Amino acid sequence: MSGKIFYRERRKTAEGAKQARYMVVAVADVNLKVFGKHLRMSEMQAIAEGVGAELVALPRGPKHEGGEEDDE
């Protein structure tokens, strides 16, 4: 069984900004240490391919289904 890398999209990124948009939240069944705080999708895909893991996007909660408003 291959491992899984769970990630989510960052909350505070501007549309079109050249910032890394994703954050690794958890890793299962993979011997992996992640030192970067925010990653680009291409970086995560390369890491997943290198360790033989599957990328799993975490869904947003029902509070955030309608819009992009954040109270934080």
PDB file of N, CA, C and O in Angstrom:
ATOM      1  N   MET A   1       0.848  -1.190   0.000  1.00  0.00           N
ATOM      2  CA  MET A   1       0.000   0.000   0.000  1.00  0.00           C
ATOM      3  C   MET A   1       0.884   1.240   0.000  1.00  0.00           C
ATOM      4  O   MET A   1       1.811   1.354   0.802  1.00  0.00           O
ATOM      5  N   SER A   2       0.590   2.164  -0.902  1.00  0.00           N
ATOM      6  CA  SER A   2       1.358   3.401  -0.930  1.00  0.00           C
ATOM      7  C   SER A   2       0.860   4.347   0.161  1.00  0.00           C
ATOM      8  O   SER A   2      -0.262   4.220   0.652  1.00  0.00           O
ATOM      9  N   GLY A   3       1.703   5.277   0.520  1.00  0.00           N
ATOM     10  CA  GLY A   3       1.333   6.246   1.541  1.00  0.00           C
ATOM     11  C   GLY A   3       0.476   7.354   0.960  1.00  0.00           C
ATOM     12  O   GLY A   3       0.211   7.396  -0.242  1.00  0.00           O
ATOM     13  N   LYS A   4       0.051   8.245   1.831  1.00  0.00           N
ATOM     14  CA  LYS A   4      -0.780   9.373   1.413  1.00  0.00           C
ATOM     15  C   LYS A   4      -0.240  10.654   2.018  1.00  0.00           C
ATOM     16  O   LYS A   4       0.209  10.680   3.164  1.00  0.00           O
ATOM     17  N   ILE A   5      -0.291  11.704   1.237  1.00  0.00           N
ATOM     18  CA  ILE A   5       0.092  13.041   1.695  1.00  0.00           C
ATOM     19  C   ILE A   5      -1.169  13.903   1.612  1.00  0.00           C
ATOM     20  O   ILE A   5      -1.712  14.119   0.528  1.00  0.00           O
ATOM     21  N   PHE A   6      -1.622  14.386   2.751  1.00  0.00           N
ATOM     22  CA  PHE A   6      -2.833  15.208   2.819  1.00  0.00           C
ATOM     23  C   PHE A   6      -2.432  16.680   2.806  1.00  0.00           C
ATOM     24  O   PHE A   6      -1.536  17.095   3.541  1.00  0.00           O
ATOM     25  N   TYR A   7      -3.100  17.461   1.970  1.00  0.00           N
ATOM     26  CA  TYR A   7      -2.769  18.875   1.860  1.00  0.00           C
ATOM     27  C   TYR A   7      -4.050  19.694   1.747  1.00  0.00           C
ATOM     28  O   TYR A   7      -5.129  19.169   1.474  1.00  0.00           O
ATOM     29  N   ARG A   8      -3.895  20.997   1.965  1.00  0.00           N
ATOM     30  CA  ARG A   8      -5.015  21.920   1.772  1.00  0.00           C
ATOM     31  C   ARG A   8      -4.493  23.195   1.148  1.00  0.00           C
ATOM     32  O   ARG A   8      -3.301  23.495   1.211  1.00  0.00           O
ATOM     33  N   GLU A   9      -5.402  23.941   0.544  1.00  0.00           N
ATOM     34  CA  GLU A   9      -5.035  25.207  -0.067  1.00  0.00           C
ATOM     35  C   GLU A   9      -4.924  26.268   1.021  1.00  0.00           C
ATOM     36  O   GLU A   9      -5.697  26.273   1.979  1.00  0.00           O
ATOM     37  N   ARG A  10      -3.971  27.151   0.867  1.00  0.00           N
ATOM     38  CA  ARG A  10      -3.806  28.230   1.843  1.00  0.00           C
ATOM     39  C   ARG A  10      -5.018  29.141   1.843  1.00  0.00           C
ATOM     40  O   ARG A  10      -5.694  29.289   0.824  1.00  0.00           O
ATOM     41  N   ARG A  11      -5.287  29.739   2.965  1.00  0.00           N
ATOM     42  CA  ARG A  11      -6.440  30.629   3.090  1.00  0.00           C
ATOM     43  C   ARG A  11      -6.156  32.020   2.545  1.00  0.00           C
ATOM     44  O   ARG A  11      -7.005  32.607   1.874  1.00  0.00           O
ATOM     45  N   LYS A  12      -4.996  32.544   2.820  1.00  0.00           N
ATOM     46  CA  LYS A  12      -4.731  33.947   2.528  1.00  0.00           C
ATOM     47  C   LYS A  12      -3.749  34.104   1.367  1.00  0.00           C
ATOM     48  O   LYS A  12      -2.618  34.553   1.556  1.00  0.00           O
ATOM     49  N   THR A  13      -4.185  33.734   0.185  1.00  0.00           N
ATOM     50  CA  THR A  13      -3.383  33.976  -1.009  1.00  0.00           C
ATOM     51  C   THR A  13      -4.200  34.824  -1.957  1.00  0.00           C
ATOM     52  O   THR A  13      -5.411  34.645  -2.082  1.00  0.00           O
ATOM     53  N   ALA A  14      -3.541  35.734  -2.615  1.00  0.00           N
ATOM     54  CA  ALA A  14      -4.227  36.581  -3.581  1.00  0.00           C
ATOM     55  C   ALA A  14      -4.281  35.868  -4.926  1.00  0.00           C
ATOM     56  O   ALA A  14      -3.365  35.124  -5.278  1.00  0.00           O
ATOM     57  N   GLU A  15      -5.334  36.091  -5.662  1.00  0.00           N
ATOM     58  CA  GLU A  15      -5.483  35.489  -6.982  1.00  0.00           C
ATOM     59  C   GLU A  15      -4.369  36.006  -7.887  1.00  0.00           C
ATOM     60  O   GLU A  15      -4.175  37.216  -8.000  1.00  0.00           O
ATOM     61  N   GLY A  16      -3.646  35.112  -8.524  1.00  0.00           N
ATOM     62  CA  GLY A  16      -2.554  35.497  -9.408  1.00  0.00           C
ATOM     63  C   GLY A  16      -1.243  35.783  -8.701  1.00  0.00           C
ATOM     64  O   GLY A  16      -0.246  36.086  -9.357  1.00  0.00           O
ATOM     65  N   ALA A  17      -1.220  35.694  -7.379  1.00  0.00           N
ATOM     66  CA  ALA A  17       0.019  35.940  -6.635  1.00  0.00           C
ATOM     67  C   ALA A  17       0.997  34.806  -6.896  1.00  0.00           C
ATOM     68  O   ALA A  17       0.589  33.658  -7.076  1.00  0.00           O
ATOM     69  N   LYS A  18       2.260  35.117  -6.916  1.00  0.00           N
ATOM     70  CA  LYS A  18       3.277  34.109  -7.169  1.00  0.00           C
ATOM     71  C   LYS A  18       3.800  33.571  -5.849  1.00  0.00           C
ATOM     72  O   LYS A  18       4.999  33.621  -5.571  1.00  0.00           O
ATOM     73  N   GLN A  19       2.879  33.056  -5.038  1.00  0.00           N
ATOM     74  CA  GLN A  19       3.214  32.463  -3.748  1.00  0.00           C
ATOM     75  C   GLN A  19       2.837  31.001  -3.771  1.00  0.00           C
ATOM     76  O   GLN A  19       1.931  30.592  -4.498  1.00  0.00           O
ATOM     77  N   ALA A  20       3.531  30.218  -2.977  1.00  0.00           N
ATOM     78  CA  ALA A  20       3.168  28.815  -2.845  1.00  0.00           C
ATOM     79  C   ALA A  20       1.773  28.738  -2.243  1.00  0.00           C
ATOM     80  O   ALA A  20       1.491  29.406  -1.249  1.00  0.00           O
ATOM     81  N   ARG A  21       0.890  27.925  -2.839  1.00  0.00           N
ATOM     82  CA  ARG A  21      -0.523  27.959  -2.459  1.00  0.00           C
ATOM     83  C   ARG A  21      -0.970  26.824  -1.560  1.00  0.00           C
ATOM     84  O   ARG A  21      -2.102  26.854  -1.078  1.00  0.00           O
ATOM     85  N   TYR A  22      -0.139  25.829  -1.313  1.00  0.00           N
ATOM     86  CA  TYR A  22      -0.599  24.643  -0.595  1.00  0.00           C
ATOM     87  C   TYR A  22       0.223  24.389   0.654  1.00  0.00           C
ATOM     88  O   TYR A  22       1.383  24.789   0.752  1.00  0.00           O
ATOM     89  N   MET A  23      -0.408  23.711   1.612  1.00  0.00           N
ATOM     90  CA  MET A  23       0.232  23.402   2.886  1.00  0.00           C
ATOM     91  C   MET A  23       0.017  21.921   3.176  1.00  0.00           C
ATOM     92  O   MET A  23      -1.111  21.433   3.124  1.00  0.00           O
ATOM     93  N   VAL A  24       1.102  21.204   3.482  1.00  0.00           N
ATOM     94  CA  VAL A  24       0.986  19.799   3.853  1.00  0.00           C
ATOM     95  C   VAL A  24       0.439  19.729   5.266  1.00  0.00           C
ATOM     96  O   VAL A  24       0.964  20.377   6.171  1.00  0.00           O
ATOM     97  N   VAL A  25      -0.615  18.945   5.459  1.00  0.00           N
ATOM     98  CA  VAL A  25      -1.280  18.849   6.752  1.00  0.00           C
ATOM     99  C   VAL A  25      -0.880  17.569   7.469  1.00  0.00           C
ATOM    100  O   VAL A  25      -0.626  17.590   8.674  1.00  0.00           O
ATOM    101  N   ALA A  26      -0.820  16.450   6.741  1.00  0.00           N
ATOM    102  CA  ALA A  26      -0.495  15.169   7.368  1.00  0.00           C
ATOM    103  C   ALA A  26       0.106  14.217   6.339  1.00  0.00           C
ATOM    104  O   ALA A  26      -0.096  14.365   5.134  1.00  0.00           O
ATOM    105  N   VAL A  27       0.846  13.243   6.845  1.00  0.00           N
ATOM    106  CA  VAL A  27       1.453  12.216   6.010  1.00  0.00           C
ATOM    107  C   VAL A  27       1.184  10.871   6.662  1.00  0.00           C
ATOM    108  O   VAL A  27       1.398  10.710   7.864  1.00  0.00           O
ATOM    109  N   ALA A  28       0.711   9.894   5.874  1.00  0.00           N
ATOM    110  CA  ALA A  28       0.408   8.567   6.407  1.00  0.00           C
ATOM    111  C   ALA A  28       1.220   7.505   5.664  1.00  0.00           C
ATOM    112  O   ALA A  28       1.297   7.514   4.435  1.00  0.00           O
ATOM    113  N   ASP A  29       1.817   6.599   6.419  1.00  0.00           N
ATOM    114  CA  ASP A  29       2.553   5.455   5.879  1.00  0.00           C
ATOM    115  C   ASP A  29       3.705   5.823   4.952  1.00  0.00           C
ATOM    116  O   ASP A  29       4.023   5.066   4.036  1.00  0.00           O
ATOM    117  N   VAL A  30       4.326   6.960   5.174  1.00  0.00           N
ATOM    118  CA  VAL A  30       5.491   7.373   4.391  1.00  0.00           C
ATOM    119  C   VAL A  30       6.525   7.921   5.364  1.00  0.00           C
ATOM    120  O   VAL A  30       6.203   8.737   6.227  1.00  0.00           O
ATOM    121  N   ASN A  31       7.755   7.475   5.224  1.00  0.00           N
ATOM    122  CA  ASN A  31       8.834   8.007   6.046  1.00  0.00           C
ATOM    123  C   ASN A  31       9.311   9.299   5.384  1.00  0.00           C
ATOM    124  O   ASN A  31      10.177   9.270   4.509  1.00  0.00           O
ATOM    125  N   LEU A  32       8.746  10.429   5.802  1.00  0.00           N
ATOM    126  CA  LEU A  32       8.976  11.697   5.136  1.00  0.00           C
ATOM    127  C   LEU A  32       8.960  12.832   6.155  1.00  0.00           C
ATOM    128  O   LEU A  32       8.090  12.886   7.025  1.00  0.00           O
ATOM    129  N   LYS A  33       9.921  13.726   6.038  1.00  0.00           N
ATOM    130  CA  LYS A  33       9.933  14.948   6.834  1.00  0.00           C
ATOM    131  C   LYS A  33       9.767  16.112   5.863  1.00  0.00           C
ATOM    132  O   LYS A  33      10.447  16.165   4.838  1.00  0.00           O
ATOM    133  N   VAL A  34       8.872  17.041   6.176  1.00  0.00           N
ATOM    134  CA  VAL A  34       8.630  18.204   5.331  1.00  0.00           C
ATOM    135  C   VAL A  34       9.105  19.429   6.093  1.00  0.00           C
ATOM    136  O   VAL A  34       8.647  19.687   7.206  1.00  0.00           O
ATOM    137  N   PHE A  35      10.015  20.180   5.502  1.00  0.00           N
ATOM    138  CA  PHE A  35      10.568  21.353   6.170  1.00  0.00           C
ATOM    139  C   PHE A  35       9.971  22.659   5.654  1.00  0.00           C
ATOM    140  O   PHE A  35      10.023  23.672   6.352  1.00  0.00           O
ATOM    141  N   GLY A  36       9.414  22.658   4.463  1.00  0.00           N
ATOM    142  CA  GLY A  36       8.804  23.865   3.912  1.00  0.00           C
ATOM    143  C   GLY A  36       7.435  24.104   4.525  1.00  0.00           C
ATOM    144  O   GLY A  36       6.692  23.155   4.774  1.00  0.00           O
ATOM    145  N   LYS A  37       7.095  25.363   4.770  1.00  0.00           N
ATOM    146  CA  LYS A  37       5.790  25.685   5.339  1.00  0.00           C
ATOM    147  C   LYS A  37       4.709  25.681   4.259  1.00  0.00           C
ATOM    148  O   LYS A  37       3.622  25.144   4.476  1.00  0.00           O
ATOM    149  N   HIS A  38       4.993  26.267   3.112  1.00  0.00           N
ATOM    150  CA  HIS A  38       4.049  26.311   1.999  1.00  0.00           C
ATOM    151  C   HIS A  38       4.739  25.771   0.757  1.00  0.00           C
ATOM    152  O   HIS A  38       5.914  26.052   0.518  1.00  0.00           O
ATOM    153  N   LEU A  39       4.007  24.993  -0.032  1.00  0.00           N
ATOM    154  CA  LEU A  39       4.573  24.354  -1.214  1.00  0.00           C
ATOM    155  C   LEU A  39       3.730  24.633  -2.441  1.00  0.00           C
ATOM    156  O   LEU A  39       2.543  24.947  -2.345  1.00  0.00           O
ATOM    157  N   ARG A  40       4.362  24.515  -3.590  1.00  0.00           N
ATOM    158  CA  ARG A  40       3.647  24.607  -4.855  1.00  0.00           C
ATOM    159  C   ARG A  40       3.172  23.207  -5.234  1.00  0.00           C
ATOM    160  O   ARG A  40       3.743  22.214  -4.783  1.00  0.00           O
ATOM    161  N   MET A  41       2.129  23.126  -6.062  1.00  0.00           N
ATOM    162  CA  MET A  41       1.595  21.833  -6.461  1.00  0.00           C
ATOM    163  C   MET A  41       2.651  21.012  -7.181  1.00  0.00           C
ATOM    164  O   MET A  41       2.745  19.805  -6.958  1.00  0.00           O
ATOM    165  N   SER A  42       3.446  21.635  -8.035  1.00  0.00           N
ATOM    166  CA  SER A  42       4.485  20.892  -8.751  1.00  0.00           C
ATOM    167  C   SER A  42       5.503  20.294  -7.781  1.00  0.00           C
ATOM    168  O   SER A  42       6.005  19.194  -8.011  1.00  0.00           O
ATOM    169  N   GLU A  43       5.810  21.008  -6.702  1.00  0.00           N
ATOM    170  CA  GLU A  43       6.735  20.491  -5.692  1.00  0.00           C
ATOM    171  C   GLU A  43       6.117  19.301  -4.962  1.00  0.00           C
ATOM    172  O   GLU A  43       6.792  18.299  -4.727  1.00  0.00           O
ATOM    173  N   MET A  44       4.846  19.408  -4.606  1.00  0.00           N
ATOM    174  CA  MET A  44       4.185  18.305  -3.902  1.00  0.00           C
ATOM    175  C   MET A  44       4.066  17.082  -4.804  1.00  0.00           C
ATOM    176  O   MET A  44       4.231  15.954  -4.340  1.00  0.00           O
ATOM    177  N   GLN A  45       3.782  17.293  -6.088  1.00  0.00           N
ATOM    178  CA  GLN A  45       3.690  16.170  -7.014  1.00  0.00           C
ATOM    179  C   GLN A  45       5.035  15.467  -7.165  1.00  0.00           C
ATOM    180  O   GLN A  45       5.088  14.239  -7.240  1.00  0.00           O
ATOM    181  N   ALA A  46       6.120  16.237  -7.211  1.00  0.00           N
ATOM    182  CA  ALA A  46       7.452  15.647  -7.317  1.00  0.00           C
ATOM    183  C   ALA A  46       7.794  14.851  -6.060  1.00  0.00           C
ATOM    184  O   ALA A  46       8.372  13.768  -6.151  1.00  0.00           O
ATOM    185  N   ILE A  47       7.442  15.378  -4.895  1.00  0.00           N
ATOM    186  CA  ILE A  47       7.697  14.673  -3.632  1.00  0.00           C
ATOM    187  C   ILE A  47       6.883  13.387  -3.584  1.00  0.00           C
ATOM    188  O   ILE A  47       7.413  12.331  -3.239  1.00  0.00           O
ATOM    189  N   ALA A  48       5.603  13.466  -3.927  1.00  0.00           N
ATOM    190  CA  ALA A  48       4.727  12.292  -3.900  1.00  0.00           C
ATOM    191  C   ALA A  48       5.233  11.211  -4.858  1.00  0.00           C
ATOM    192  O   ALA A  48       5.239  10.028  -4.518  1.00  0.00           O
ATOM    193  N   GLU A  49       5.649  11.618  -6.038  1.00  0.00           N
ATOM    194  CA  GLU A  49       6.180  10.661  -7.007  1.00  0.00           C
ATOM    195  C   GLU A  49       7.477  10.040  -6.497  1.00  0.00           C
ATOM    196  O   GLU A  49       7.707   8.845  -6.685  1.00  0.00           O
ATOM    197  N   GLY A  50       8.313  10.829  -5.864  1.00  0.00           N
ATOM    198  CA  GLY A  50       9.588  10.350  -5.353  1.00  0.00           C
ATOM    199  C   GLY A  50       9.463   9.331  -4.233  1.00  0.00           C
ATOM    200  O   GLY A  50      10.291   8.427  -4.124  1.00  0.00           O
ATOM    201  N   VAL A  51       8.442   9.464  -3.403  1.00  0.00           N
ATOM    202  CA  VAL A  51       8.270   8.537  -2.277  1.00  0.00           C
ATOM    203  C   VAL A  51       7.167   7.514  -2.544  1.00  0.00           C
ATOM    204  O   VAL A  51       6.902   6.659  -1.698  1.00  0.00           O
ATOM    205  N   GLY A  52       6.523   7.591  -3.710  1.00  0.00           N
ATOM    206  CA  GLY A  52       5.471   6.641  -4.046  1.00  0.00           C
ATOM    207  C   GLY A  52       4.201   6.848  -3.259  1.00  0.00           C
ATOM    208  O   GLY A  52       3.552   5.884  -2.854  1.00  0.00           O
ATOM    209  N   ALA A  53       3.840   8.098  -3.040  1.00  0.00           N
ATOM    210  CA  ALA A  53       2.645   8.418  -2.256  1.00  0.00           C
ATOM    211  C   ALA A  53       1.570   9.037  -3.139  1.00  0.00           C
ATOM    212  O   ALA A  53       1.836   9.474  -4.259  1.00  0.00           O
ATOM    213  N   GLU A  54       0.362   9.063  -2.614  1.00  0.00           N
ATOM    214  CA  GLU A  54      -0.785   9.659  -3.295  1.00  0.00           C
ATOM    215  C   GLU A  54      -1.088  10.997  -2.625  1.00  0.00           C
ATOM    216  O   GLU A  54      -1.044  11.106  -1.400  1.00  0.00           O
ATOM    217  N   LEU A  55      -1.397  12.017  -3.432  1.00  0.00           N
ATOM    218  CA  LEU A  55      -1.795  13.314  -2.891  1.00  0.00           C
ATOM    219  C   LEU A  55      -3.298  13.325  -2.660  1.00  0.00           C
ATOM    220  O   LEU A  55      -4.071  12.937  -3.536  1.00  0.00           O
ATOM    221  N   VAL A  56      -3.713  13.776  -1.465  1.00  0.00           N
ATOM    222  CA  VAL A  56      -5.130  13.830  -1.119  1.00  0.00           C
ATOM    223  C   VAL A  56      -5.458  15.253  -0.678  1.00  0.00           C
ATOM    224  O   VAL A  56      -4.922  15.745   0.315  1.00  0.00           O
ATOM    225  N   ALA A  57      -6.350  15.912  -1.433  1.00  0.00           N
ATOM    226  CA  ALA A  57      -6.773  17.274  -1.089  1.00  0.00           C
ATOM    227  C   ALA A  57      -7.842  17.205  -0.012  1.00  0.00           C
ATOM    228  O   ALA A  57      -8.812  16.458  -0.138  1.00  0.00           O
ATOM    229  N   LEU A  58      -7.664  17.979   1.038  1.00  0.00           N
ATOM    230  CA  LEU A  58      -8.664  18.039   2.103  1.00  0.00           C
ATOM    231  C   LEU A  58      -9.757  19.017   1.696  1.00  0.00           C
ATOM    232  O   LEU A  58      -9.453  20.117   1.235  1.00  0.00           O
ATOM    233  N   PRO A  59     -11.029  18.640   1.858  1.00  0.00           N
ATOM    234  CA  PRO A  59     -12.122  19.534   1.464  1.00  0.00           C
ATOM    235  C   PRO A  59     -12.298  20.665   2.462  1.00  0.00           C
ATOM    236  O   PRO A  59     -11.943  20.540   3.634  1.00  0.00           O
ATOM    237  N   ARG A  60     -12.848  21.761   1.982  1.00  0.00           N
ATOM    238  CA  ARG A  60     -13.187  22.873   2.868  1.00  0.00           C
ATOM    239  C   ARG A  60     -14.451  22.530   3.617  1.00  0.00           C
ATOM    240  O   ARG A  60     -15.261  21.733   3.144  1.00  0.00           O
ATOM    241  N   GLY A  61     -14.624  23.116   4.767  1.00  0.00           N
ATOM    242  CA  GLY A  61     -15.804  22.860   5.578  1.00  0.00           C
ATOM    243  C   GLY A  61     -17.041  23.530   5.009  1.00  0.00           C
ATOM    244  O   GLY A  61     -16.941  24.356   4.102  1.00  0.00           O
ATOM    245  N   PRO A  62     -18.200  23.183   5.531  1.00  0.00           N
ATOM    246  CA  PRO A  62     -19.460  23.753   5.014  1.00  0.00           C
ATOM    247  C   PRO A  62     -19.559  25.265   5.222  1.00  0.00           C
ATOM    248  O   PRO A  62     -20.280  25.941   4.488  1.00  0.00           O
ATOM    249  N   LYS A  63     -18.856  25.795   6.199  1.00  0.00           N
ATOM    250  CA  LYS A  63     -18.863  27.236   6.461  1.00  0.00           C
ATOM    251  C   LYS A  63     -18.279  28.015   5.275  1.00  0.00           C
ATOM    252  O   LYS A  63     -18.665  29.158   5.031  1.00  0.00           O
ATOM    253  N   HIS A  64     -17.356  27.396   4.546  1.00  0.00           N
ATOM    254  CA  HIS A  64     -16.643  28.076   3.473  1.00  0.00           C
ATOM    255  C   HIS A  64     -17.125  27.679   2.080  1.00  0.00           C
ATOM    256  O   HIS A  64     -16.483  28.035   1.092  1.00  0.00           O
ATOM    257  N   GLU A  65     -18.215  26.967   1.978  1.00  0.00           N
ATOM    258  CA  GLU A  65     -18.716  26.517   0.685  1.00  0.00           C
ATOM    259  C   GLU A  65     -19.173  27.680  -0.197  1.00  0.00           C
ATOM    260  O   GLU A  65     -18.950  27.655  -1.408  1.00  0.00           O
ATOM    261  N   GLY A  66     -19.804  28.690   0.387  1.00  0.00           N
ATOM    262  CA  GLY A  66     -20.408  29.754  -0.407  1.00  0.00           C
ATOM    263  C   GLY A  66     -19.449  30.806  -0.909  1.00  0.00           C
ATOM    264  O   GLY A  66     -19.643  31.321  -2.010  1.00  0.00           O
ATOM    265  N   GLY A  67     -18.420  31.151  -0.149  1.00  0.00           N
ATOM    266  CA  GLY A  67     -17.550  32.243  -0.573  1.00  0.00           C
ATOM    267  C   GLY A  67     -16.173  32.111   0.001  1.00  0.00           C
ATOM    268  O   GLY A  67     -15.827  31.122   0.648  1.00  0.00           O
ATOM    269  N   GLU A  68     -15.395  33.137  -0.252  1.00  0.00           N
ATOM    270  CA  GLU A  68     -13.996  33.154   0.164  1.00  0.00           C
ATOM    271  C   GLU A  68     -13.774  34.017   1.401  1.00  0.00           C
ATOM    272  O   GLU A  68     -12.632  34.374   1.689  1.00  0.00           O
ATOM    273  N   GLU A  69     -14.800  34.356   2.123  1.00  0.00           N
ATOM    274  CA  GLU A  69     -14.653  35.228   3.284  1.00  0.00           C
ATOM    275  C   GLU A  69     -14.051  34.468   4.449  1.00  0.00           C
ATOM    276  O   GLU A  69     -14.494  33.367   4.776  1.00  0.00           O
ATOM    277  N   ASP A  70     -13.032  35.059   5.083  1.00  0.00           N
ATOM    278  CA  ASP A  70     -12.419  34.486   6.276  1.00  0.00           C
ATOM    279  C   ASP A  70     -12.465  35.511   7.385  1.00  0.00           C
ATOM    280  O   ASP A  70     -12.200  36.692   7.159  1.00  0.00           O
ATOM    281  N   ASP A  71     -12.798  35.067   8.575  1.00  0.00           N
ATOM    282  CA  ASP A  71     -12.845  35.959   9.723  1.00  0.00           C
ATOM    283  C   ASP A  71     -11.498  36.098  10.383  1.00  0.00           C
ATOM    284  O   ASP A  71     -11.321  36.971  11.232  1.00  0.00           O
ATOM    285  N   GLU A  72     -10.542  35.267  10.023  1.00  0.00           N
ATOM    286  CA  GLU A  72      -9.221  35.280  10.688  1.00  0.00           C
ATOM    287  C   GLU A  72      -8.334  36.358  10.142  1.00  0.00           C
ATOM    288  O   GLU A  72      -7.196  36.505  10.588  1.00  0.00           O
TER     289      GLU A  72
END
